[in-house]
Amino acid sequence: MATLMQFDLVSPEAALASMEVLSVQIPGSEGDFTAMLEHAPVITTLRPGIVKVNSDKGTFEYLVTGGFVEINADSTSILAEQAYDKNNVSRDIIDGLIKDAESLVENVDADAKDSADKRLADTKLLFEILNP
C-alpha cells in the first residue's frame, strides 16, 4: 500500500522541490495544517512561514512569503510568491523580506491595510523562528 504522495514547491524564480513525501506542514493563511496521502482536496492561500516536508529521506524546510497551495488525494503543490531553502536563508534575505513588507504597509490603500499589517507581522516572526 502506498504511503507517499507527490510534493512540488515552485516560485517564479525556480522549482525548489519535487519529491515523494510522507507529509507536508503548511503555514496556511487561516492556520497551520498538515497534508498527507488521501487528504481532502483543498486550495488555499499561504502566509509567510516555514513549510516542513517529511519524507523517507529526511526532513526538509522551506521559507515561503505567501502564495497558494493545492492539495489532492495523492499530491500537494505549492506555488509560492517567494521561496527559499531554510538552510540558505541569511539575515540579509530576512531583512529584505521585512523591508518589502514594510513598503507594502506604507503603500497600500485602507481596504488592504489589515492584510498588509498581518503580512508584516508574519514576516517579522520569521526572523524570530530562524534566530531563536
KEDREN-814174 format. One record per atom (N, C-alpha, C): residue number from 1; atom name; x, y, z. Coordinates in nm, 3 decimals. Layout:
N
<node pos="NUM" site="CA" x="X" y="Y" z="Z"/>
...
END
This chain:
132
<node pos="1" site="N" x="0.084" y="-0.119" z="0.000"/>
<node pos="1" site="CA" x="0.000" y="0.000" z="0.000"/>
<node pos="1" site="C" x="0.088" y="0.125" z="0.000"/>
<node pos="2" site="N" x="0.058" y="0.218" z="-0.087"/>
<node pos="2" site="CA" x="0.136" y="0.342" z="-0.097"/>
<node pos="2" site="C" x="0.111" y="0.431" z="0.023"/>
<node pos="3" site="N" x="0.218" y="0.492" z="0.072"/>
<node pos="3" site="CA" x="0.205" y="0.587" z="0.183"/>
<node pos="3" site="C" x="0.262" y="0.723" z="0.146"/>
<node pos="4" site="N" x="0.317" y="0.734" z="0.027"/>
<node pos="4" site="CA" x="0.380" y="0.858" z="-0.016"/>
<node pos="4" site="C" x="0.291" y="0.933" z="-0.115"/>
<node pos="5" site="N" x="0.306" y="1.065" z="-0.112"/>
<node pos="5" site="CA" x="0.236" y="1.149" z="-0.210"/>
<node pos="5" site="C" x="0.340" y="1.237" z="-0.279"/>
<node pos="6" site="N" x="0.305" y="1.289" z="-0.394"/>
<node pos="6" site="CA" x="0.392" y="1.379" z="-0.467"/>
<node pos="6" site="C" x="0.386" y="1.517" z="-0.406"/>
<node pos="7" site="N" x="0.503" y="1.583" z="-0.390"/>
<node pos="7" site="CA" x="0.510" y="1.720" z="-0.341"/>
<node pos="7" site="C" x="0.592" y="1.802" z="-0.439"/>
<node pos="8" site="N" x="0.540" y="1.921" z="-0.473"/>
<node pos="8" site="CA" x="0.612" y="2.014" z="-0.559"/>
<node pos="8" site="C" x="0.605" y="2.153" z="-0.499"/>
<node pos="9" site="N" x="0.719" y="2.222" z="-0.497"/>
<node pos="9" site="CA" x="0.727" y="2.361" z="-0.450"/>
<node pos="9" site="C" x="0.795" y="2.442" z="-0.558"/>
<node pos="10" site="N" x="0.721" y="2.542" z="-0.609"/>
<node pos="10" site="CA" x="0.777" y="2.629" z="-0.713"/>
<node pos="10" site="C" x="0.752" y="2.774" z="-0.676"/>
<node pos="11" site="N" x="0.843" y="2.859" z="-0.723"/>
<node pos="11" site="CA" x="0.828" y="3.004" z="-0.713"/>
<node pos="11" site="C" x="0.854" y="3.060" z="-0.851"/>
<node pos="12" site="N" x="0.831" y="3.189" z="-0.872"/>
<node pos="12" site="CA" x="0.860" y="3.245" z="-1.004"/>
<node pos="12" site="C" x="1.007" y="3.229" z="-1.046"/>
<node pos="13" site="N" x="1.096" y="3.219" z="-0.946"/>
<node pos="13" site="CA" x="1.239" y="3.210" z="-0.976"/>
<node pos="13" site="C" x="1.287" y="3.068" z="-1.005"/>
<node pos="14" site="N" x="1.225" y="2.968" z="-0.938"/>
<node pos="14" site="CA" x="1.279" y="2.833" z="-0.950"/>
<node pos="14" site="C" x="1.181" y="2.728" z="-0.899"/>
<node pos="15" site="N" x="1.205" y="2.604" z="-0.941"/>
<node pos="15" site="CA" x="1.139" y="2.489" z="-0.881"/>
<node pos="15" site="C" x="1.232" y="2.442" z="-0.770"/>
<node pos="16" site="N" x="1.185" y="2.452" z="-0.645"/>
<node pos="16" site="CA" x="1.270" y="2.420" z="-0.532"/>
<node pos="16" site="C" x="1.264" y="2.274" z="-0.491"/>
<node pos="17" site="N" x="1.150" y="2.209" z="-0.509"/>
<node pos="17" site="CA" x="1.138" y="2.070" z="-0.466"/>
<node pos="17" site="C" x="1.037" y="1.996" z="-0.552"/>
<node pos="18" site="N" x="1.068" y="1.871" z="-0.577"/>
<node pos="18" site="CA" x="0.976" y="1.779" z="-0.642"/>
<node pos="18" site="C" x="1.016" y="1.640" z="-0.594"/>
<node pos="19" site="N" x="0.934" y="1.582" z="-0.504"/>
<node pos="19" site="CA" x="0.971" y="1.455" z="-0.442"/>
<node pos="19" site="C" x="0.849" y="1.385" z="-0.386"/>
<node pos="20" site="N" x="0.865" y="1.258" z="-0.355"/>
<node pos="20" site="CA" x="0.761" y="1.184" z="-0.287"/>
<node pos="20" site="C" x="0.782" y="1.201" z="-0.137"/>
<node pos="21" site="N" x="0.672" y="1.230" z="-0.064"/>
<node pos="21" site="CA" x="0.683" y="1.263" z="0.077"/>
<node pos="21" site="C" x="0.575" y="1.192" z="0.159"/>
<node pos="22" site="N" x="0.598" y="1.190" z="0.290"/>
<node pos="22" site="CA" x="0.501" y="1.136" z="0.384"/>
<node pos="22" site="C" x="0.399" y="1.241" z="0.424"/>
<node pos="23" site="N" x="0.448" y="1.365" z="0.449"/>
<node pos="23" site="CA" x="0.359" y="1.473" z="0.491"/>
<node pos="23" site="C" x="0.423" y="1.607" z="0.464"/>
<node pos="24" site="N" x="0.337" y="1.711" z="0.463"/>
<node pos="24" site="CA" x="0.383" y="1.849" z="0.444"/>
<node pos="24" site="C" x="0.309" y="1.937" z="0.545"/>
<node pos="25" site="N" x="0.386" y="2.005" z="0.632"/>
<node pos="25" site="CA" x="0.327" y="2.100" z="0.726"/>
<node pos="25" site="C" x="0.327" y="2.236" z="0.657"/>
<node pos="26" site="N" x="0.209" y="2.300" z="0.655"/>
<node pos="26" site="CA" x="0.185" y="2.417" z="0.571"/>
<node pos="26" site="C" x="0.140" y="2.536" z="0.655"/>
<node pos="27" site="N" x="0.201" y="2.655" z="0.633"/>
<node pos="27" site="CA" x="0.155" y="2.776" z="0.701"/>
<node pos="27" site="C" x="0.039" y="2.841" z="0.625"/>
<node pos="28" site="N" x="-0.079" y="2.789" z="0.646"/>
<node pos="28" site="CA" x="-0.197" y="2.842" z="0.577"/>
<node pos="28" site="C" x="-0.236" y="2.979" z="0.631"/>
<node pos="29" site="N" x="-0.297" y="3.060" z="0.548"/>
<node pos="29" site="CA" x="-0.337" y="3.194" z="0.591"/>
<node pos="29" site="C" x="-0.444" y="3.190" z="0.700"/>
<node pos="30" site="N" x="-0.519" y="3.080" z="0.708"/>
<node pos="30" site="CA" x="-0.621" y="3.064" z="0.810"/>
<node pos="30" site="C" x="-0.574" y="2.974" z="0.925"/>
<node pos="31" site="N" x="-0.449" y="2.934" z="0.922"/>
<node pos="31" site="CA" x="-0.392" y="2.849" z="1.026"/>
<node pos="31" site="C" x="-0.305" y="2.741" z="0.966"/>
<node pos="32" site="N" x="-0.212" y="2.690" z="1.046"/>
<node pos="32" site="CA" x="-0.122" y="2.584" z="1.001"/>
<node pos="32" site="C" x="-0.197" y="2.452" z="0.992"/>
<node pos="33" site="N" x="-0.157" y="2.367" z="0.896"/>
<node pos="33" site="CA" x="-0.216" y="2.235" z="0.883"/>
<node pos="33" site="C" x="-0.117" y="2.142" z="0.815"/>
<node pos="34" site="N" x="-0.147" y="2.012" z="0.820"/>
<node pos="34" site="CA" x="-0.060" y="1.911" z="0.760"/>
<node pos="34" site="C" x="-0.135" y="1.836" z="0.651"/>
<node pos="35" site="N" x="-0.070" y="1.822" z="0.537"/>
<node pos="35" site="CA" x="-0.125" y="1.744" z="0.425"/>
<node pos="35" site="C" x="-0.056" y="1.608" z="0.421"/>
<node pos="36" site="N" x="-0.136" y="1.505" z="0.404"/>
<node pos="36" site="CA" x="-0.085" y="1.368" z="0.391"/>
<node pos="36" site="C" x="-0.162" y="1.298" z="0.279"/>
<node pos="37" site="N" x="-0.115" y="1.179" z="0.243"/>
<node pos="37" site="CA" x="-0.184" y="1.100" z="0.142"/>
<node pos="37" site="C" x="-0.331" y="1.085" z="0.179"/>
<node pos="38" site="N" x="-0.419" y="1.096" z="0.080"/>
<node pos="38" site="CA" x="-0.565" y="1.086" z="0.097"/>
<node pos="38" site="C" x="-0.628" y="1.208" z="0.165"/>
<node pos="39" site="N" x="-0.556" y="1.320" z="0.169"/>
<node pos="39" site="CA" x="-0.613" y="1.445" z="0.223"/>
<node pos="39" site="C" x="-0.728" y="1.488" z="0.134"/>
<node pos="40" site="N" x="-0.828" y="1.547" z="0.192"/>
<node pos="40" site="CA" x="-0.939" y="1.602" z="0.114"/>
<node pos="40" site="C" x="-0.886" y="1.713" z="0.023"/>
<node pos="41" site="N" x="-0.942" y="1.727" z="-0.096"/>
<node pos="41" site="CA" x="-0.897" y="1.833" z="-0.187"/>
<node pos="41" site="C" x="-0.918" y="1.971" z="-0.125"/>
<node pos="42" site="N" x="-0.813" y="2.055" z="-0.135"/>
<node pos="42" site="CA" x="-0.815" y="2.190" z="-0.078"/>
<node pos="42" site="C" x="-0.731" y="2.280" z="-0.168"/>
<node pos="43" site="N" x="-0.778" y="2.402" z="-0.186"/>
<node pos="43" site="CA" x="-0.696" y="2.509" z="-0.243"/>
<node pos="43" site="C" x="-0.708" y="2.625" z="-0.146"/>
<node pos="44" site="N" x="-0.594" y="2.676" z="-0.099"/>
<node pos="44" site="CA" x="-0.596" y="2.786" z="-0.003"/>
<node pos="44" site="C" x="-0.472" y="2.872" z="-0.020"/>
<node pos="45" site="N" x="-0.469" y="2.981" z="0.051"/>
<node pos="45" site="CA" x="-0.355" y="3.073" z="0.045"/>
<node pos="45" site="C" x="-0.258" y="3.046" z="0.159"/>
<node pos="46" site="N" x="-0.135" y="3.090" z="0.138"/>
<node pos="46" site="CA" x="-0.029" y="3.076" z="0.237"/>
<node pos="46" site="C" x="0.002" y="3.211" z="0.302"/>
<node pos="47" site="N" x="0.048" y="3.206" z="0.424"/>
<node pos="47" site="CA" x="0.104" y="3.323" z="0.490"/>
<node pos="47" site="C" x="0.255" y="3.303" z="0.496"/>
<node pos="48" site="N" x="0.331" y="3.408" z="0.522"/>
<node pos="48" site="CA" x="0.475" y="3.388" z="0.540"/>
<node pos="48" site="C" x="0.501" y="3.287" z="0.651"/>
<node pos="49" site="N" x="0.588" y="3.192" z="0.625"/>
<node pos="49" site="CA" x="0.617" y="3.089" z="0.725"/>
<node pos="49" site="C" x="0.708" y="2.982" z="0.670"/>
<node pos="50" site="N" x="0.716" y="2.872" z="0.747"/>
<node pos="50" site="CA" x="0.803" y="2.760" z="0.713"/>
<node pos="50" site="C" x="0.719" y="2.641" z="0.668"/>
<node pos="51" site="N" x="0.751" y="2.587" z="0.552"/>
<node pos="51" site="CA" x="0.692" y="2.463" z="0.502"/>
<node pos="51" site="C" x="0.787" y="2.352" z="0.543"/>
<node pos="52" site="N" x="0.737" y="2.254" z="0.617"/>
<node pos="52" site="CA" x="0.819" y="2.142" z="0.665"/>
<node pos="52" site="C" x="0.774" y="2.016" z="0.593"/>
<node pos="53" site="N" x="0.867" y="1.955" z="0.521"/>
<node pos="53" site="CA" x="0.840" y="1.838" z="0.439"/>
<node pos="53" site="C" x="0.906" y="1.716" z="0.501"/>
<node pos="54" site="N" x="0.827" y="1.615" z="0.529"/>
<node pos="54" site="CA" x="0.878" y="1.490" z="0.587"/>
<node pos="54" site="C" x="0.875" y="1.382" z="0.480"/>
<node pos="55" site="N" x="0.992" y="1.323" z="0.454"/>
<node pos="55" site="CA" x="1.000" y="1.216" z="0.355"/>
<node pos="55" site="C" x="1.078" y="1.100" z="0.416"/>
<node pos="56" site="N" x="1.082" y="0.991" z="0.343"/>
<node pos="56" site="CA" x="1.161" y="0.878" z="0.391"/>
<node pos="56" site="C" x="1.311" y="0.903" z="0.376"/>
<node pos="57" site="N" x="1.348" y="1.016" z="0.316"/>
<node pos="57" site="CA" x="1.488" y="1.055" z="0.301"/>
<node pos="57" site="C" x="1.528" y="1.164" z="0.401"/>
<node pos="58" site="N" x="1.435" y="1.207" z="0.487"/>
<node pos="58" site="CA" x="1.464" y="1.309" z="0.587"/>
<node pos="58" site="C" x="1.360" y="1.419" z="0.586"/>
<node pos="59" site="N" x="1.392" y="1.524" z="0.660"/>
<node pos="59" site="CA" x="1.304" y="1.640" z="0.672"/>
<node pos="59" site="C" x="1.368" y="1.758" z="0.601"/>
<node pos="60" site="N" x="1.286" y="1.830" z="0.525"/>
<node pos="60" site="CA" x="1.332" y="1.947" z="0.451"/>
<node pos="60" site="C" x="1.243" y="2.064" z="0.488"/>
<node pos="61" site="N" x="1.303" y="2.183" z="0.501"/>
<node pos="61" site="CA" x="1.226" y="2.301" z="0.539"/>
<node pos="61" site="C" x="1.251" y="2.415" z="0.440"/>
<node pos="62" site="N" x="1.144" y="2.486" z="0.409"/>
<node pos="62" site="CA" x="1.149" y="2.594" z="0.313"/>
<node pos="62" site="C" x="1.077" y="2.715" z="0.370"/>
<node pos="63" site="N" x="1.133" y="2.831" z="0.352"/>
<node pos="63" site="CA" x="1.068" y="2.957" z="0.390"/>
<node pos="63" site="C" x="0.986" y="3.004" z="0.270"/>
<node pos="64" site="N" x="0.860" y="3.038" z="0.294"/>
<node pos="64" site="CA" x="0.774" y="3.094" z="0.189"/>
<node pos="64" site="C" x="0.719" y="3.228" z="0.237"/>
<node pos="65" site="N" x="0.696" y="3.318" z="0.145"/>
<node pos="65" site="CA" x="0.643" y="3.450" z="0.182"/>
<node pos="65" site="C" x="0.494" y="3.462" z="0.157"/>
<node pos="66" site="N" x="0.434" y="3.361" z="0.100"/>
<node pos="66" site="CA" x="0.293" y="3.363" z="0.066"/>
<node pos="66" site="C" x="0.275" y="3.285" z="-0.062"/>
<node pos="67" site="N" x="0.152" y="3.279" z="-0.110"/>
<node pos="67" site="CA" x="0.124" y="3.208" z="-0.232"/>
<node pos="67" site="C" x="0.001" y="3.121" z="-0.217"/>
<node pos="68" site="N" x="0.000" y="3.010" z="-0.288"/>
<node pos="68" site="CA" x="-0.115" y="2.920" z="-0.289"/>
<node pos="68" site="C" x="-0.069" y="2.776" z="-0.272"/>
<node pos="69" site="N" x="-0.156" y="2.695" z="-0.215"/>
<node pos="69" site="CA" x="-0.131" y="2.551" z="-0.205"/>
<node pos="69" site="C" x="-0.254" y="2.478" z="-0.259"/>
<node pos="70" site="N" x="-0.228" y="2.375" z="-0.337"/>
<node pos="70" site="CA" x="-0.334" y="2.288" z="-0.387"/>
<node pos="70" site="C" x="-0.305" y="2.146" z="-0.339"/>
<node pos="71" site="N" x="-0.402" y="2.089" z="-0.269"/>
<node pos="71" site="CA" x="-0.386" y="1.954" z="-0.216"/>
<node pos="71" site="C" x="-0.491" y="1.864" z="-0.281"/>
<node pos="72" site="N" x="-0.445" y="1.749" z="-0.328"/>
<node pos="72" site="CA" x="-0.533" y="1.645" z="-0.380"/>
<node pos="72" site="C" x="-0.504" y="1.518" z="-0.301"/>
<node pos="73" site="N" x="-0.575" y="1.412" z="-0.328"/>
<node pos="73" site="CA" x="-0.559" y="1.288" z="-0.252"/>
<node pos="73" site="C" x="-0.418" y="1.231" z="-0.261"/>
<node pos="74" site="N" x="-0.348" y="1.256" z="-0.372"/>
<node pos="74" site="CA" x="-0.215" y="1.198" z="-0.389"/>
<node pos="74" site="C" x="-0.105" y="1.298" z="-0.419"/>
<node pos="75" site="N" x="-0.133" y="1.429" z="-0.398"/>
<node pos="75" site="CA" x="-0.029" y="1.529" z="-0.425"/>
<node pos="75" site="C" x="-0.057" y="1.660" z="-0.351"/>
<node pos="76" site="N" x="0.052" y="1.732" z="-0.328"/>
<node pos="76" site="CA" x="0.045" y="1.867" z="-0.272"/>
<node pos="76" site="C" x="0.138" y="1.955" z="-0.355"/>
<node pos="77" site="N" x="0.084" y="2.066" z="-0.405"/>
<node pos="77" site="CA" x="0.164" y="2.160" z="-0.485"/>
<node pos="77" site="C" x="0.155" y="2.298" z="-0.423"/>
<node pos="78" site="N" x="0.272" y="2.361" z="-0.404"/>
<node pos="78" site="CA" x="0.278" y="2.497" z="-0.351"/>
<node pos="78" site="C" x="0.333" y="2.588" z="-0.459"/>
<node pos="79" site="N" x="0.258" y="2.694" z="-0.487"/>
<node pos="79" site="CA" x="0.301" y="2.800" z="-0.578"/>
<node pos="79" site="C" x="0.330" y="2.921" z="-0.489"/>
<node pos="80" site="N" x="0.456" y="2.941" z="-0.457"/>
<node pos="80" site="CA" x="0.496" y="3.044" z="-0.361"/>
<node pos="80" site="C" x="0.531" y="3.175" z="-0.430"/>
<node pos="81" site="N" x="0.497" y="3.286" z="-0.363"/>
<node pos="81" site="CA" x="0.540" y="3.417" z="-0.413"/>
<node pos="81" site="C" x="0.692" y="3.422" z="-0.416"/>
<node pos="82" site="N" x="0.753" y="3.383" z="-0.304"/>
<node pos="82" site="CA" x="0.898" y="3.368" z="-0.292"/>
<node pos="82" site="C" x="0.921" y="3.247" z="-0.203"/>
<node pos="83" site="N" x="1.025" y="3.170" z="-0.232"/>
<node pos="83" site="CA" x="1.056" y="3.053" z="-0.151"/>
<node pos="83" site="C" x="1.207" y="3.034" z="-0.146"/>
<node pos="84" site="N" x="1.254" y="2.987" z="-0.031"/>
<node pos="84" site="CA" x="1.397" y="2.965" z="-0.008"/>
<node pos="84" site="C" x="1.415" y="2.836" z="0.071"/>
<node pos="85" site="N" x="1.521" y="2.763" z="0.041"/>
<node pos="85" site="CA" x="1.560" y="2.653" z="0.127"/>
<node pos="85" site="C" x="1.600" y="2.716" z="0.261"/>
<node pos="86" site="N" x="1.543" y="2.668" z="0.370"/>
<node pos="86" site="CA" x="1.567" y="2.728" z="0.501"/>
<node pos="86" site="C" x="1.716" y="2.734" z="0.535"/>
<node pos="87" site="N" x="1.792" y="2.635" z="0.490"/>
<node pos="87" site="CA" x="1.936" y="2.631" z="0.518"/>
<node pos="87" site="C" x="2.012" y="2.744" z="0.450"/>
<node pos="88" site="N" x="1.953" y="2.805" z="0.348"/>
<node pos="88" site="CA" x="2.021" y="2.911" z="0.272"/>
<node pos="88" site="C" x="1.970" y="3.051" z="0.305"/>
<node pos="89" site="N" x="1.885" y="3.063" z="0.407"/>
<node pos="89" site="CA" x="1.828" y="3.193" z="0.441"/>
<node pos="89" site="C" x="1.923" y="3.268" z="0.533"/>
<node pos="90" site="N" x="1.963" y="3.386" z="0.486"/>
<node pos="90" site="CA" x="2.055" y="3.469" z="0.564"/>
<node pos="90" site="C" x="1.979" y="3.585" z="0.628"/>
<node pos="91" site="N" x="2.048" y="3.654" z="0.716"/>
<node pos="91" site="CA" x="1.990" y="3.774" z="0.778"/>
<node pos="91" site="C" x="1.956" y="3.878" z="0.671"/>
<node pos="92" site="N" x="2.037" y="3.889" z="0.568"/>
<node pos="92" site="CA" x="2.010" y="3.984" z="0.460"/>
<node pos="92" site="C" x="1.880" y="3.952" z="0.387"/>
<node pos="93" site="N" x="1.853" y="3.823" z="0.365"/>
<node pos="93" site="CA" x="1.727" y="3.784" z="0.298"/>
<node pos="93" site="C" x="1.609" y="3.823" z="0.386"/>
<node pos="94" site="N" x="1.615" y="3.790" z="0.515"/>
<node pos="94" site="CA" x="1.505" y="3.824" z="0.607"/>
<node pos="94" site="C" x="1.487" y="3.975" z="0.613"/>
<node pos="95" site="N" x="1.597" y="4.050" z="0.624"/>
<node pos="95" site="CA" x="1.586" y="4.197" z="0.628"/>
<node pos="95" site="C" x="1.519" y="4.250" z="0.502"/>
<node pos="96" site="N" x="1.552" y="4.192" z="0.386"/>
<node pos="96" site="CA" x="1.490" y="4.234" z="0.261"/>
<node pos="96" site="C" x="1.342" y="4.203" z="0.257"/>
<node pos="97" site="N" x="1.304" y="4.086" z="0.309"/>
<node pos="97" site="CA" x="1.162" y="4.050" z="0.313"/>
<node pos="97" site="C" x="1.085" y="4.142" z="0.406"/>
<node pos="98" site="N" x="1.145" y="4.177" z="0.520"/>
<node pos="98" site="CA" x="1.080" y="4.271" z="0.613"/>
<node pos="98" site="C" x="1.067" y="4.408" z="0.548"/>
<node pos="99" site="N" x="1.170" y="4.452" z="0.479"/>
<node pos="99" site="CA" x="1.165" y="4.582" z="0.411"/>
<node pos="99" site="C" x="1.054" y="4.584" z="0.306"/>
<node pos="100" site="N" x="1.040" y="4.475" z="0.230"/>
<node pos="100" site="CA" x="0.933" y="4.465" z="0.129"/>
<node pos="100" site="C" x="0.796" y="4.471" z="0.195"/>
<node pos="101" site="N" x="0.780" y="4.402" z="0.308"/>
<node pos="101" site="CA" x="0.651" y="4.401" z="0.378"/>
<node pos="101" site="C" x="0.620" y="4.539" z="0.437"/>
<node pos="102" site="N" x="0.722" y="4.609" z="0.488"/>
<node pos="102" site="CA" x="0.702" y="4.745" z="0.539"/>
<node pos="102" site="C" x="0.661" y="4.840" z="0.428"/>
<node pos="103" site="N" x="0.722" y="4.823" z="0.311"/>
<node pos="103" site="CA" x="0.686" y="4.906" z="0.195"/>
<node pos="103" site="C" x="0.541" y="4.882" z="0.154"/>
<node pos="104" site="N" x="0.500" y="4.757" z="0.159"/>
<node pos="104" site="CA" x="0.361" y="4.723" z="0.127"/>
<node pos="104" site="C" x="0.265" y="4.794" z="0.222"/>
<node pos="105" site="N" x="0.296" y="4.794" z="0.351"/>
<node pos="105" site="CA" x="0.211" y="4.860" z="0.451"/>
<node pos="105" site="C" x="0.200" y="5.009" z="0.422"/>
<node pos="106" site="N" x="0.311" y="5.071" z="0.383"/>
<node pos="106" site="CA" x="0.314" y="5.214" z="0.356"/>
<node pos="106" site="C" x="0.237" y="5.253" z="0.231"/>
<node pos="107" site="N" x="0.229" y="5.161" z="0.134"/>
<node pos="107" site="CA" x="0.174" y="5.196" z="0.003"/>
<node pos="107" site="C" x="0.038" y="5.134" z="-0.029"/>
<node pos="108" site="N" x="-0.024" y="5.070" z="0.070"/>
<node pos="108" site="CA" x="-0.150" y="5.002" z="0.045"/>
<node pos="108" site="C" x="-0.267" y="5.094" z="0.080"/>
<node pos="109" site="N" x="-0.381" y="5.074" z="0.014"/>
<node pos="109" site="CA" x="-0.498" y="5.156" z="0.047"/>
<node pos="109" site="C" x="-0.563" y="5.104" z="0.175"/>
<node pos="110" site="N" x="-0.656" y="5.178" z="0.227"/>
<node pos="110" site="CA" x="-0.717" y="5.149" z="0.358"/>
<node pos="110" site="C" x="-0.786" y="5.012" z="0.360"/>
<node pos="111" site="N" x="-0.844" y="4.969" z="0.248"/>
<node pos="111" site="CA" x="-0.914" y="4.841" z="0.244"/>
<node pos="111" site="C" x="-0.820" y="4.721" z="0.265"/>
<node pos="112" site="N" x="-0.695" y="4.736" z="0.227"/>
<node pos="112" site="CA" x="-0.599" y="4.625" z="0.238"/>
<node pos="112" site="C" x="-0.502" y="4.642" z="0.354"/>
<node pos="113" site="N" x="-0.523" y="4.742" z="0.437"/>
<node pos="113" site="CA" x="-0.429" y="4.774" z="0.546"/>
<node pos="113" site="C" x="-0.415" y="4.658" z="0.644"/>
<node pos="114" site="N" x="-0.526" y="4.599" z="0.688"/>
<node pos="114" site="CA" x="-0.518" y="4.488" z="0.784"/>
<node pos="114" site="C" x="-0.438" y="4.371" z="0.729"/>
<node pos="115" site="N" x="-0.460" y="4.338" z="0.604"/>
<node pos="115" site="CA" x="-0.388" y="4.229" z="0.541"/>
<node pos="115" site="C" x="-0.238" y="4.259" z="0.533"/>
<node pos="116" site="N" x="-0.205" y="4.381" z="0.497"/>
<node pos="116" site="CA" x="-0.064" y="4.421" z="0.488"/>
<node pos="116" site="C" x="0.002" y="4.420" z="0.625"/>
<node pos="117" site="N" x="-0.069" y="4.466" z="0.727"/>
<node pos="117" site="CA" x="-0.016" y="4.464" z="0.864"/>
<node pos="117" site="C" x="0.011" y="4.321" z="0.910"/>
<node pos="118" site="N" x="-0.080" y="4.229" z="0.877"/>
<node pos="118" site="CA" x="-0.062" y="4.089" z="0.915"/>
<node pos="118" site="C" x="0.058" y="4.029" z="0.844"/>
<node pos="119" site="N" x="0.072" y="4.062" z="0.717"/>
<node pos="119" site="CA" x="0.187" y="4.010" z="0.643"/>
<node pos="119" site="C" x="0.318" y="4.059" z="0.704"/>
<node pos="120" site="N" x="0.322" y="4.186" z="0.744"/>
<node pos="120" site="CA" x="0.443" y="4.239" z="0.807"/>
<node pos="120" site="C" x="0.471" y="4.166" z="0.938"/>
<node pos="121" site="N" x="0.368" y="4.147" z="1.020"/>
<node pos="121" site="CA" x="0.387" y="4.077" z="1.148"/>
<node pos="121" site="C" x="0.435" y="3.934" z="1.125"/>
<node pos="122" site="N" x="0.375" y="3.864" z="1.029"/>
<node pos="122" site="CA" x="0.416" y="3.726" z="0.999"/>
<node pos="122" site="C" x="0.560" y="3.722" z="0.948"/>
<node pos="123" site="N" x="0.598" y="3.819" z="0.867"/>
<node pos="123" site="CA" x="0.733" y="3.824" z="0.813"/>
<node pos="123" site="C" x="0.834" y="3.851" z="0.924"/>
<node pos="124" site="N" x="0.802" y="3.941" z="1.015"/>
<node pos="124" site="CA" x="0.891" y="3.967" z="1.128"/>
<node pos="124" site="C" x="0.905" y="3.843" z="1.217"/>
<node pos="125" site="N" x="0.799" y="3.767" z="1.229"/>
<node pos="125" site="CA" x="0.802" y="3.645" z="1.309"/>
<node pos="125" site="C" x="0.898" y="3.542" z="1.249"/>
<node pos="126" site="N" x="0.915" y="3.544" z="1.117"/>
<node pos="126" site="CA" x="1.010" y="3.453" z="1.053"/>
<node pos="126" site="C" x="1.150" y="3.472" z="1.109"/>
<node pos="127" site="N" x="1.188" y="3.599" z="1.134"/>
<node pos="127" site="CA" x="1.321" y="3.624" z="1.190"/>
<node pos="127" site="C" x="1.336" y="3.556" z="1.326"/>
<node pos="128" site="N" x="1.232" y="3.565" z="1.410"/>
<node pos="128" site="CA" x="1.237" y="3.501" z="1.541"/>
<node pos="128" site="C" x="1.242" y="3.349" z="1.529"/>
<node pos="129" site="N" x="1.171" y="3.292" z="1.432"/>
<node pos="129" site="CA" x="1.172" y="3.148" z="1.412"/>
<node pos="129" site="C" x="1.311" y="3.101" z="1.368"/>
<node pos="130" site="N" x="1.371" y="3.176" z="1.280"/>
<node pos="130" site="CA" x="1.501" y="3.135" z="1.224"/>
<node pos="130" site="C" x="1.618" y="3.169" z="1.316"/>
<node pos="131" site="N" x="1.597" y="3.261" z="1.409"/>
<node pos="131" site="CA" x="1.704" y="3.303" z="1.501"/>
<node pos="131" site="C" x="1.653" y="3.303" z="1.646"/>
<node pos="132" site="N" x="1.632" y="3.183" z="1.701"/>
<node pos="132" site="CA" x="1.577" y="3.177" z="1.838"/>
<node pos="132" site="C" x="1.674" y="3.231" z="1.942"/>
END
